[in-house]
Amino acid sequence: MHNKLKSRGFASDNNSGVHPLIMEELAKVNHGHTLGYGSDEYTNKAAELLKEHLGPEAEIWFVYNGTAANVLGITAVTRPWNSVITAFTAHIEQDECGAPEKFAGCKVLTVDTPNGKLKPELLARHMHGFGFEHHSQPKVISITQSTEMGTVYTRDEIMSLACFAHENNMLLHADGARIANAAVYLGLGFKEFTTDAGVDILSFGGTKNGMMFGEAVCFLRPGLSGDFKYIRKQGMQLASKMRYISAQYIAYLKDGLWKRLAEHSNAMAGLLFDKITKVKGITVTQQVQSNGVFVIMPRQVAMAVQKHFYFYPWNEEKSEYRLMTSWDTEAGDIDDFVDILDKEMAKYNANKKGL
């Protein structure tokens, strides 16, 4: 069935390869011996580079993946009787297999939002029971930047949520798996919409934007990391050969590589949006602000196109599908995809008329 699948699809930016400059950096550090468990010069350099982007008081800890970054970052600032409030579409709710509840021990409370973005007024129904031992105690508001729906929080929106959190003795956590795409869309440096906007804990990712693996847990408010070195170890995220995580960040952050890659994937999503909206019968459901395009198409059309390109359903009840572009997506990939989609939609529309 899938013998004609293209090598580059639109299922996920996780499916893309590793950028050559990052591979080169890995090769550079793959010589001789150095201290393990993060005491090496490369990890120190990577941490300093992140501080240049996030502020000198940021405390940086490297882990293997995004789930670990989110879960352990939240674990560091919560107790089992606390709760975390997030969007229903958030990764910590939908795609982490209950890891926040298992490892942090706290309750995850969700809010329905049509575009993946939280607002203070949407959180009101969870803001009760403070000091009452029969209720979990809200402690963290968690946002995703850019969101799972491809939308991006503005700096002011983040500041509003941070103020709301802090006024209620809570903290603001940001899942930055696609933070580079958000920065490009906003035209801002990372610090401007994280540290300066009031974010307390940040998961800083690059795997979806040209890295191989690894994530950084960044505590942006001094004093929050506390015993995190023990939490990371117990959480099985202390890499013995840490240099292979941190070296990637060196290549990623120097000379603006992160920005060039995110600019490209965002531009490819914009191109896909422009072309796909010309296909009769296709509806785009979200604003295209990063590298995701969400569309409604007939299921049988989707299945026909999936014989050529990988992509996933998002909401099967609505027949909504997610199309992700990557740092290595080419305009020709989009042309081929839209051409096949247009032909399959034409067949579908002709069959409907014939009924």
C-alpha positions as CSV (number, residue, x, y, z in Angstrom):
1,M,0.0,0.0,0.0
2,H,2.8,2.4,0.9
3,N,5.3,1.5,-1.8
4,K,4.9,5.0,-3.4
5,L,5.3,7.0,-0.2
6,K,7.5,10.1,-0.6
7,S,10.6,10.3,1.5
8,R,9.5,13.6,3.0
9,G,5.9,13.7,4.3
10,F,3.9,16.0,6.5
11,A,3.2,13.7,9.5
12,S,5.6,15.4,11.9
13,D,8.7,17.5,12.2
14,N,10.1,14.7,14.3
15,N,10.3,12.6,11.1
16,S,12.9,14.9,9.6
17,G,16.6,14.2,9.8
18,V,19.4,16.0,11.6
19,H,20.9,19.1,10.1
20,P,24.5,18.6,8.8
21,L,26.0,21.3,10.9
22,I,24.7,19.6,14.1
23,M,26.1,16.3,12.9
24,E,29.4,18.0,12.3
25,E,29.4,19.4,15.9
26,L,28.7,15.9,17.2
27,A,31.7,14.6,15.2
28,K,33.9,17.3,16.7
29,V,33.2,16.2,20.3
30,N,33.5,12.6,19.5
31,H,37.3,12.5,20.2
32,G,39.2,11.6,23.3
33,H,37.9,11.6,26.8
34,T,36.1,14.2,28.8
35,L,34.2,14.3,32.1
36,G,30.9,12.6,32.2
37,Y,27.4,13.5,33.6
38,G,27.5,17.1,32.4
39,S,30.8,18.2,34.0
40,D,32.4,18.6,30.5
41,E,33.4,21.8,28.7
42,Y,30.7,21.3,26.0
43,T,27.9,21.2,28.4
44,N,29.2,24.3,30.2
45,K,29.4,26.1,26.8
46,A,25.9,25.1,25.8
47,A,24.5,26.3,29.1
48,E,26.3,29.6,28.7
49,L,24.9,30.0,25.2
50,L,21.4,29.3,26.5
51,K,21.9,31.9,29.2
52,E,22.8,34.4,26.5
53,H,19.4,33.8,25.0
54,L,17.4,33.5,28.2
55,G,19.2,35.7,30.7
56,P,22.3,35.3,33.0
57,E,20.2,34.0,36.0
58,A,18.7,31.1,34.0
59,E,19.6,27.6,35.4
60,I,20.0,25.1,32.7
61,W,19.7,21.3,32.9
62,F,19.9,18.9,29.9
63,V,17.7,15.8,29.5
64,Y,17.0,13.3,26.8
65,N,13.6,14.4,25.5
66,G,10.6,16.7,25.8
67,T,8.4,14.6,28.0
68,A,11.2,14.4,30.5
69,A,11.8,18.1,30.3
70,N,8.1,18.9,30.9
71,V,7.5,16.3,33.6
72,L,10.7,16.8,35.6
73,G,10.4,20.6,35.4
74,I,6.9,20.4,36.8
75,T,8.0,17.9,39.4
76,A,10.6,20.3,40.7
77,V,8.0,22.9,41.7
78,T,5.0,20.8,42.8
79,R,4.0,18.4,45.5
80,P,1.6,15.5,45.0
81,W,-1.4,17.5,46.2
82,N,-0.8,20.2,43.6
83,S,-2.5,20.5,40.2
84,V,-1.3,21.8,36.8
85,I,-3.7,23.6,34.5
86,T,-3.2,23.3,30.8
87,A,-5.1,23.3,27.5
88,F,-6.9,20.1,26.6
89,T,-4.7,19.8,23.5
90,A,-1.5,20.2,25.4
91,H,1.3,17.6,25.1
92,I,1.3,16.9,28.8
93,E,-2.4,16.0,28.6
94,Q,-2.6,14.2,25.3
95,D,0.8,12.7,24.5
96,E,2.8,11.9,27.7
97,C,1.0,8.7,28.7
98,G,0.1,10.0,32.1
99,A,3.7,10.7,33.0
100,P,3.0,14.0,34.8
101,E,0.6,12.3,37.1
102,K,2.9,9.3,37.6
103,F,6.1,11.1,38.3
104,A,5.0,14.5,39.7
105,G,2.1,12.8,41.4
106,C,0.0,15.9,40.8
107,K,-3.4,16.3,39.0
108,V,-3.6,17.7,35.5
109,L,-6.6,19.9,34.9
110,T,-7.6,20.9,31.4
111,V,-9.3,23.8,29.7
112,D,-11.1,23.5,26.3
113,T,-9.8,26.2,23.9
114,P,-10.4,26.2,20.1
115,N,-7.0,27.4,19.2
116,G,-4.8,25.7,21.8
117,K,-4.2,29.0,23.7
118,L,-5.0,29.6,27.4
119,K,-6.4,32.9,28.7
120,P,-6.8,34.0,32.3
121,E,-10.6,34.0,32.0
122,L,-10.6,30.4,30.8
123,L,-8.9,29.3,34.0
124,A,-11.5,30.6,36.4
125,R,-13.3,27.3,36.9
126,H,-10.2,25.7,38.3
127,M,-9.3,28.6,40.6
128,H,-10.9,27.5,43.8
129,G,-10.2,25.4,46.9
130,F,-7.0,27.2,47.9
131,G,-6.1,26.1,51.4
132,F,-8.9,23.5,51.4
133,E,-7.5,20.1,52.0
134,H,-10.3,18.3,50.0
135,H,-9.1,19.9,46.7
136,S,-5.9,19.6,44.8
137,Q,-4.0,22.9,45.1
138,P,-3.4,24.7,41.7
139,K,0.3,25.4,41.4
140,V,1.3,25.6,37.8
141,I,-0.2,26.9,34.6
142,S,1.4,25.2,31.6
143,I,1.3,26.6,28.1
144,T,2.9,25.4,24.8
145,Q,4.8,27.8,22.6
146,S,4.0,27.4,19.7
147,T,0.9,25.4,20.6
148,E,-0.1,22.0,19.4
149,M,-2.6,23.8,17.1
150,G,0.3,25.7,15.4
151,T,-0.8,29.0,17.0
152,V,1.6,31.3,18.8
153,Y,1.1,33.3,22.1
154,T,2.1,36.9,21.8
155,R,4.4,38.4,24.4
156,D,1.4,40.3,26.0
157,E,-0.6,37.1,26.2
158,I,2.2,35.4,28.0
159,M,2.6,38.3,30.4
160,S,-1.1,38.3,31.2
161,L,-0.9,34.6,32.1
162,A,2.2,35.1,34.1
163,C,0.7,37.9,36.1
164,F,-2.4,35.8,36.7
165,A,-0.3,32.9,37.9
166,H,1.9,35.0,40.2
167,E,-1.1,36.9,41.7
168,N,-2.5,33.5,42.7
169,N,0.8,32.2,44.1
170,M,1.3,29.9,41.0
171,L,4.0,29.5,38.4
172,L,4.0,29.6,34.6
173,H,5.6,26.7,32.7
174,A,6.2,26.8,29.0
175,D,6.6,23.7,26.8
176,G,9.0,25.1,24.1
177,A,9.3,22.1,21.9
178,R,8.7,24.4,18.9
179,I,9.9,27.6,20.6
180,A,12.1,28.5,17.6
181,N,9.1,28.6,15.3
182,A,7.3,30.9,17.7
183,A,10.3,33.2,18.0
184,V,10.5,33.5,14.2
185,Y,6.8,34.3,13.9
186,L,6.9,36.9,16.7
187,G,10.2,38.4,15.4
188,L,11.5,38.4,19.0
189,G,14.4,36.9,20.8
190,F,13.7,34.0,23.2
191,K,14.2,36.1,26.4
192,E,11.6,38.7,25.3
193,F,8.7,36.3,25.4
194,T,10.0,33.9,28.2
195,T,12.1,35.4,31.0
196,D,11.0,39.0,30.4
197,A,7.4,38.0,30.0
198,G,7.3,36.1,33.4
199,V,7.7,32.5,32.4
200,D,9.2,30.6,35.4
201,I,10.1,27.2,33.9
202,L,10.8,26.5,30.2
203,S,11.4,23.3,28.3
204,F,13.7,24.4,25.5
205,G,13.6,22.0,22.5
206,G,15.3,21.7,19.2
207,T,14.6,18.1,18.1
208,K,11.7,19.3,15.9
209,N,14.0,21.9,14.3
210,G,17.1,20.0,13.2
211,M,18.5,18.4,16.3
212,M,18.9,14.7,17.0
213,F,17.6,14.5,20.5
214,G,17.8,16.3,23.8
215,E,16.0,19.1,25.6
216,A,16.9,21.7,28.2
217,V,15.0,22.3,31.4
218,C,15.5,26.1,32.0
219,F,14.5,27.6,35.4
220,L,14.1,31.2,34.7
221,R,13.4,32.4,38.2
222,P,16.3,32.0,40.6
223,G,15.8,29.4,43.4
224,L,13.4,27.2,41.6
225,S,15.8,24.4,40.6
226,G,16.5,23.5,44.3
227,D,17.2,19.8,44.3
228,F,16.8,19.3,40.6
229,K,20.0,17.4,40.2
230,Y,18.5,14.6,42.3
231,I,15.1,14.8,40.5
232,R,16.9,14.5,37.2
233,K,18.9,11.5,38.4
234,Q,15.9,9.7,39.9
235,G,14.0,10.5,36.7
236,M,16.6,8.5,34.7
237,Q,17.5,11.6,32.7
238,L,21.2,12.2,33.8
239,A,23.1,11.3,30.6
240,S,26.5,9.9,31.3
241,K,27.9,11.1,28.0
242,M,26.1,14.5,28.2
243,R,28.4,16.1,25.6
244,Y,26.3,14.5,22.9
245,I,23.2,16.4,24.0
246,S,24.9,19.7,24.7
247,A,27.1,19.8,21.6
248,Q,24.0,19.9,19.5
249,Y,22.9,23.1,21.3
250,I,26.3,24.7,20.5
251,A,25.8,24.2,16.8
252,Y,22.1,25.0,17.1
253,L,22.5,28.3,18.9
254,K,25.7,29.7,17.3
255,D,25.4,31.7,14.1
256,G,21.6,31.7,14.2
257,L,21.2,28.2,12.8
258,W,18.0,27.7,14.9
259,K,16.5,30.8,13.3
260,R,17.3,29.9,9.7
261,L,15.8,26.4,10.2
262,A,12.6,27.7,11.8
263,E,12.2,30.5,9.2
264,H,12.3,27.8,6.5
265,S,9.8,25.5,8.2
266,N,7.4,28.4,8.9
267,A,7.8,29.6,5.3
268,M,7.0,26.1,4.0
269,A,3.8,26.0,6.1
270,G,2.9,29.4,4.7
271,L,3.4,28.1,1.2
272,L,1.4,25.0,1.9
273,F,-1.4,27.1,3.3
274,D,-1.4,29.3,0.2
275,K,-1.6,26.4,-2.2
276,I,-4.0,24.2,-0.2
277,T,-6.6,26.9,0.2
278,K,-7.0,26.8,-3.6
279,V,-8.1,23.2,-3.5
280,K,-11.9,23.1,-3.7
281,G,-13.5,21.5,-0.7
282,I,-10.5,21.9,1.7
283,T,-11.0,24.0,4.9
284,V,-8.1,25.3,7.0
285,T,-9.2,25.3,10.6
286,Q,-6.4,27.3,12.4
287,Q,-4.3,30.4,11.8
288,V,-1.0,29.3,10.3
289,Q,1.5,31.0,12.6
290,S,4.3,28.4,12.8
291,N,4.9,25.1,10.9
292,G,1.6,23.4,11.2
293,V,-1.5,23.5,8.9
294,F,-4.7,22.0,10.1
295,V,-7.3,21.1,7.5
296,I,-10.6,19.4,7.1
297,M,-10.9,17.0,4.2
298,P,-13.0,13.9,3.4
299,R,-11.7,10.8,5.0
300,Q,-11.6,8.9,1.8
301,V,-9.6,11.6,0.2
302,A,-7.1,11.7,3.1
303,M,-6.7,7.9,2.8
304,A,-6.0,8.1,-0.9
305,V,-3.4,10.9,-0.4
306,Q,-1.8,9.0,2.5
307,K,-0.8,6.3,0.0
308,H,1.8,8.9,-1.2
309,F,2.5,11.0,1.8
310,Y,2.6,10.4,5.6
311,F,0.3,12.7,7.6
312,Y,-1.9,12.1,10.7
313,P,-5.5,12.7,11.6
314,W,-6.0,15.2,14.4
315,N,-9.7,15.1,15.1
316,E,-11.3,12.1,13.4
317,E,-14.8,13.2,14.4
318,K,-14.4,16.4,12.3
319,S,-12.2,14.7,9.7
320,E,-9.5,17.2,10.6
321,Y,-5.8,16.4,9.7
322,R,-2.5,17.9,10.8
323,L,0.1,18.7,8.2
324,M,3.6,19.6,9.6
325,T,6.5,21.1,7.6
326,S,10.1,20.7,8.7
327,W,13.5,22.4,8.3
328,D,14.1,20.2,5.3
329,T,10.7,20.4,3.6
330,E,11.1,21.5,0.0
331,A,8.7,23.5,-2.2
332,G,8.6,20.5,-4.6
333,D,7.2,18.4,-1.7
334,I,4.3,20.8,-1.3
335,D,3.7,21.0,-5.0
336,D,3.5,17.2,-5.3
337,F,1.3,16.9,-2.2
338,V,-1.2,19.6,-3.3
339,D,-1.3,18.2,-6.9
340,I,-2.3,14.7,-5.6
341,L,-4.7,16.2,-3.1
342,D,-6.3,18.4,-5.8
343,K,-6.8,15.3,-8.1
344,E,-8.3,13.2,-5.3
345,M,-10.6,16.1,-4.3
346,A,-11.7,16.5,-7.9
347,K,-12.6,12.8,-8.0
348,Y,-14.5,13.1,-4.8
349,N,-16.4,16.1,-5.9
350,A,-17.3,14.5,-9.2
351,N,-18.6,11.4,-7.5
352,K,-20.7,13.5,-5.2
353,K,-22.3,15.3,-8.1
354,G,-23.0,11.9,-9.8
355,L,-25.0,10.6,-6.8
